Amino acid sequence: MLSCSELGLGHVSRLIPLGKKLEENGHDLFFFSGGKAYELLRKEFKHVYPCTPVAWYENAAGIVTSASLINILFPLPYFNYEKGKFAIKNSSGMETIHRYYDLRRHIRKIKPDLIIADGDIHALRLASRWNIRSVYITNVVRPSYSFSAALSPGERIVERYVKQCTQIIIPDNPPPYTISECNIGDLDSIGIRNKVEFVGSFLDTTYASGAEEHIFVPISGPYGTRAKLMRTVLPMLAQFEAKSIISLGMPGKKITVRKGKCEVHTWLSVQERQECMRNARLVVFSGGHMSCFETIKYAKPSICMPTQPEQMGNAAKLQKLRCSITARRAPEFRAAVQKIEDERQIFKRNAMRLNEFSTKFNGLKRAVELIESLKR
């Protein structure tokens, strides 16, 4: 039984290739998720079931921490930009209850040998309640970078179920090149060191060289993340002399418009995105974990413009490794572009070093080995 969070598409992007490998090895798989993650899983697998999405409160400015805290208990109004009208977001507490029972409803029918949860604590809670062995796939355990202290009590509740799972797989490099270092925390302090393995990225990070023709901005994640990045970057790139390509990460009908030398696509296929990334001179992104490893695969200098704490932590580590620069506002963005151009060889050399380390690990293969060892 496999379940993943639908907060952004990074979780389902890991679960799909993992599911494919397990399916090839003859395992019967049953998938659960909500929103766009559910829709993507339905295209790839036979047994896919919907469950209630659980989300932070967000708007065009990104995730709103204060409103998210209130929304734990109380429903709040928000503007649904995709439908162009106001709506009510149910309390995340109620979403959590509904999701748990959505998952529990199927447990007696499936009788799983193992529960695999990618970012979905509800599935871990279910495994604990029904004494089923479980695997937790995550790049966030105890975040610390720019993480509100008001969320610490909830963080400790979540850790209770993380501690009870059988195996924790972190799809990231081992130290000292762990990109999600700021989001993992002290494993000894948490008390889970003996069940954690850093397996490496699920993405094949074998280096692929390309031209250096444009600035590429792959926008992904929840609506607030996408809207904030687009609102910041688009006006600037429209005035740049250099060619740039933006993917808005909006699945559906593909629409392309041009503003100056900036080419804006509502959506790019996997192959088109890879080509844009491979031929980029510079990548601008929000700092999502999977996107970090895309820049590593192609050894691209980057600018991170994070919109929420997890991304800020990833951006801080990439900047520490001198592969990237973090920018939050327009003046910082312009300065970052100029700095990377001035010190291009340094950033490129550091990006190549990170790529060489990352390619030592086959995270997907190792994750399958760990999962199958628990079934024997």
C-alpha positions in Angstrom: 0.0 0.0 0.0 1.6 3.3 -1.2 0.4 6.8 -0.2 1.9 10.2 -0.9 1.3 13.8 0.0 -0.1 16.0 -2.7 1.6 19.2 -1.5 3.4 19.9 -4.7 4.3 17.2 -7.1 7.7 16.2 -5.7 6.2 13.3 -3.7 4.3 11.7 -6.5 7.4 12.2 -8.8 9.2 9.9 -6.5 6.4 7.4 -6.0 5.8 6.8 -9.7 9.3 5.5 -10.6 9.4 3.6 -7.3 6.0 2.0 -8.1 7.2 1.1 -11.6 10.2 -0.8 -10.2 8.2 -2.6 -7.6 5.6 -3.5 -10.2 8.3 -4.9 -12.5 9.5 -7.1 -9.6 6.0 -8.6 -9.3 4.5 -6.9 -6.3 0.8 -6.0 -6.1 0.5 -2.3 -5.5 -2.4 -0.1 -4.2 -1.9 3.7 -4.4 -3.6 6.5 -2.5 -3.4 10.3 -2.9 -5.4 13.4 -3.6 -5.5 16.3 -6.0 -3.2 16.3 -9.0 -1.0 13.6 -7.5 -4.1 11.2 -7.6 -4.7 12.1 -11.3 -1.0 11.4 -12.2 -1.0 8.1 -10.4 -4.2 7.1 -12.2 -2.4 7.5 -15.6 0.3 5.1 -14.5 -1.2 2.3 -12.3 -4.3 0.1 -12.1 -5.2 0.3 -8.4 -5.4 4.0 -7.5 -7.8 5.4 -4.9 -8.6 9.0 -4.0 -8.2 10.4 -0.4 -8.8 13.8 1.1 -6.0 16.3 0.4 -4.4 18.0 3.4 -2.9 21.4 2.7 -1.5 24.6 4.2 -3.4 27.8 3.8 -1.8 29.7 1.0 -2.5 32.6 -1.4 -0.6 34.4 -4.2 2.0 35.5 -1.6 2.8 31.8 -0.8 2.1 29.8 2.4 0.7 32.0 5.2 1.9 30.5 8.5 -0.4 32.5 10.8 -3.5 31.7 8.7 -2.4 28.0 8.5 -2.2 27.9 12.3 -5.8 29.3 12.6 -6.9 26.9 9.8 -5.9 23.9 11.9 -9.2 24.3 13.8 -11.2 26.7 11.7 -12.2 26.8 8.0 -11.1 30.0 6.2 -12.1 31.7 3.0 -9.6 31.9 0.1 -9.6 32.8 -3.6 -9.4 29.8 -5.9 -7.4 31.2 -8.8 -7.9 28.1 -10.9 -11.7 28.5 -10.8 -11.6 32.3 -10.5 -13.9 32.6 -7.4 -13.9 32.6 -3.6 -14.2 29.3 -1.7 -13.9 27.9 1.8 -10.9 25.9 2.8 -11.9 23.2 5.3 -9.8 23.1 8.5 -6.7 21.1 8.1 -7.7 19.2 11.3 -10.9 18.1 9.6 -8.9 17.3 6.4 -6.6 15.1 8.5 -9.5 13.2 10.0 -11.1 12.6 6.7 -7.9 11.5 5.1 -7.1 9.0 7.8 -10.5 7.3 7.5 -10.3 7.4 3.7 -7.1 5.3 4.0 -8.5 3.1 6.8 -11.6 2.2 4.7 -9.5 0.1 2.4 -7.1 -1.6 4.9 -9.2 -4.7 5.5 -9.7 -5.3 1.8 -6.1 -4.8 0.8 -4.4 -6.5 3.9 -1.1 -5.0 2.9 2.2 -6.6 3.9 3.8 -3.2 3.9 2.8 0.5 3.9 5.0 3.0 2.0 4.4 6.6 2.7 6.0 9.5 0.8 5.5 12.5 3.0 2.1 11.2 4.3 2.1 11.0 8.1 -1.6 9.7 8.0 -0.4 6.5 6.4 2.3 6.1 9.1 -0.4 6.6 11.7 -2.5 3.9 10.1 0.5 1.5 10.0 1.1 2.1 13.7 -2.6 1.6 14.6 -2.8 -1.7 12.7 0.7 -3.0 13.5 1.8 -3.1 9.8 5.4 -2.6 8.9 6.0 0.8 7.2 8.5 2.7 5.2 8.7 6.5 5.3 10.2 8.3 2.3 11.0 11.9 3.2 13.4 14.8 2.9 11.8 16.6 5.9 12.0 15.3 9.5 12.7 18.2 11.9 13.1 21.4 9.8 14.9 24.2 11.5 15.7 26.8 8.9 13.2 29.7 9.0 10.7 27.3 10.6 8.2 29.0 13.0 8.5 28.0 16.6 4.7 28.0 16.8 4.7 24.8 14.7 7.1 22.9 17.0 4.3 21.1 19.0 2.8 19.8 15.8 6.3 18.8 14.6 6.7 16.6 17.7 3.4 14.9 17.2 4.4 14.1 13.7 7.7 12.7 14.9 5.9 10.2 17.1 4.7 8.3 14.0 8.1 8.7 12.2 9.8 7.1 15.2 7.4 4.1 15.1 7.9 3.3 11.4 10.2 0.4 10.3 12.5 2.1 7.9 13.1 5.7 6.9 14.5 6.4 3.4 15.9 9.8 2.6 16.2 10.3 -1.2 19.2 12.5 -0.8 23.0 12.4 -0.7 24.7 11.3 2.5 26.5 14.0 4.5 28.3 16.2 3.8 26.5 16.8 0.6 22.9 16.3 1.9 20.8 19.0 0.2 18.0 18.7 2.7 20.4 18.9 5.7 18.5 21.9 7.2 15.2 20.0 7.0 16.4 16.7 8.4 17.6 17.7 11.9 19.8 15.9 14.4 18.9 12.2 13.9 20.5 11.2 17.2 18.5 13.8 19.1 15.3 12.6 17.4 16.2 9.0 18.2 15.9 7.5 14.7 19.5 7.2 13.5 19.5 3.4 13.3 16.5 3.3 11.0 17.5 6.0 8.5 19.4 5.6 5.3 20.5 8.3 2.8 20.1 6.4 -0.4 20.7 9.1 -2.9 18.3 10.8 -5.3 15.6 8.8 -7.1 16.5 10.9 -10.2 19.3 9.6 -12.4 21.9 12.2 -11.8 24.3 11.0 -14.5 25.8 14.2 -16.0 24.3 15.4 -19.3 26.1 18.2 -21.0 24.3 20.8 -23.1 24.5 24.2 -24.7 24.3 27.4 -22.5 21.6 29.3 -24.4 19.1 30.7 -22.0 17.9 31.3 -18.5 15.4 28.6 -17.5 12.7 29.0 -14.9 10.8 25.8 -14.0 7.9 26.8 -11.8 6.3 24.0 -9.8 4.8 23.3 -6.4 1.5 24.5 -4.7 -0.3 27.5 -6.2 1.2 30.0 -3.7 4.7 28.9 -4.6 4.1 29.2 -8.3 2.3 32.5 -8.2 4.9 34.2 -6.0 7.8 33.0 -8.2 6.0 34.0 -11.4 5.1 37.4 -10.1 8.7 38.1 -9.1 10.6 36.7 -12.1 8.4 37.4 -15.1 8.6 41.2 -15.1 12.4 41.2 -14.8 13.1 38.6 -17.4 10.8 40.3 -19.9 13.3 43.3 -19.7 16.4 41.2 -20.0 18.5 41.1 -23.1 19.3 37.4 -22.6 16.8 34.8 -23.8 14.8 33.1 -21.1 12.2 30.3 -20.9 9.5 30.0 -18.2 7.4 26.9 -17.5 4.4 27.8 -15.4 3.8 24.1 -14.3 0.1 24.2 -15.2 -0.9 20.8 -16.7 -3.5 20.9 -19.5 -3.6 22.7 -22.8 -0.2 24.1 -23.7 -0.2 27.8 -24.4 2.9 29.8 -25.3 3.3 33.6 -25.2 6.4 35.8 -25.6 7.3 39.0 -23.7 10.4 40.5 -25.0 13.0 37.7 -25.2 11.1 35.7 -22.5 9.2 32.7 -23.7 6.4 31.6 -21.3 4.8 28.1 -21.5 1.9 27.0 -19.4 3.3 23.5 -19.4 6.3 21.6 -20.8 6.4 17.8 -21.3 9.1 15.8 -19.3 11.2 15.7 -22.4 10.8 19.4 -23.2 11.6 20.3 -19.6 14.8 18.1 -19.7 15.9 19.8 -22.9 15.4 23.3 -21.4 17.3 22.3 -18.3 20.1 20.7 -20.2 20.6 23.7 -22.5 20.3 26.4 -19.8 23.0 28.8 -18.8 21.3 29.5 -15.5 18.4 27.9 -13.7 16.0 29.9 -11.5 13.7 27.9 -9.2 12.0 27.9 -5.8 14.3 25.3 -4.2 12.0 22.3 -4.3 13.9 19.1 -3.4 13.4 17.3 -6.7 14.3 20.4 -8.7 17.5 20.8 -6.7 18.6 17.4 -8.1 17.6 18.4 -11.6 20.1 21.3 -11.4 22.7 18.8 -10.0 22.2 16.4 -12.9 23.0 19.1 -15.4 25.5 20.8 -13.2 23.8 24.2 -13.6 24.5 27.3 -11.5 21.2 28.4 -10.1 19.3 31.1 -8.3 16.9 29.9 -5.6 13.9 32.1 -4.8 12.2 30.1 -2.0 8.6 30.8 -0.8 8.4 28.5 2.2 10.8 27.1 4.9 11.6 23.7 3.3 12.8 25.5 0.2 14.7 28.0 2.2 16.7 25.2 3.9 17.5 23.6 0.5 18.5 26.9 -0.9 20.8 27.6 2.1 22.6 24.4 1.6 23.1 24.9 -2.2 24.4 28.4 -1.4 26.8 27.0 1.2 28.2 24.6 -1.5 28.6 27.7 -3.8 26.4 26.2 -6.5 23.6 28.6 -6.1 22.6 32.1 -4.7 19.4 32.7 -2.7 17.4 35.8 -3.8 14.1 36.9 -2.4 13.4 40.2 -4.2 14.1 41.8 -7.6 17.3 43.7 -6.6 18.8 40.6 -5.1 17.9 38.6 -8.2 19.6 41.1 -10.5 22.7 41.1 -8.3 22.7 37.3 -8.2 22.6 37.0 -12.0 25.5 39.4 -12.3 27.6 37.5 -9.6 27.1 34.2 -11.3 28.2 35.7 -14.6 31.2 37.3 -13.0 32.2 34.0 -11.2 30.8 31.5 -13.6 33.8 29.1 -13.6 33.7 28.9 -9.8 29.9 28.1 -9.7 30.3 25.6 -12.6 33.2 23.8 -11.0 31.3 23.5 -7.7 28.2 22.2 -9.5 30.3 19.6 -11.3 31.8 18.5 -8.0 28.3 18.1 -6.5 27.2 16.1 -9.6 30.2 13.8 -9.3 29.4 13.0 -5.7 25.7 12.5 -6.4 26.2 10.0 -9.3 27.9 7.6 -6.8 24.4 6.7 -5.6 21.4 5.0 -7.2 18.6 6.0 -4.8 15.8 4.3 -6.6 17.6 0.9 -6.8 18.7 1.1 -3.1 15.1 2.1 -2.0 13.7 -1.0 -3.8 16.3 -3.2 -2.1 15.4 -1.9 1.4 11.7 -2.2 0.7 12.0 -5.8 -0.5 14.2 -6.8 2.4 11.3 -5.9 4.7 9.0 -8.2 2.9 11.2 -11.3 3.2 
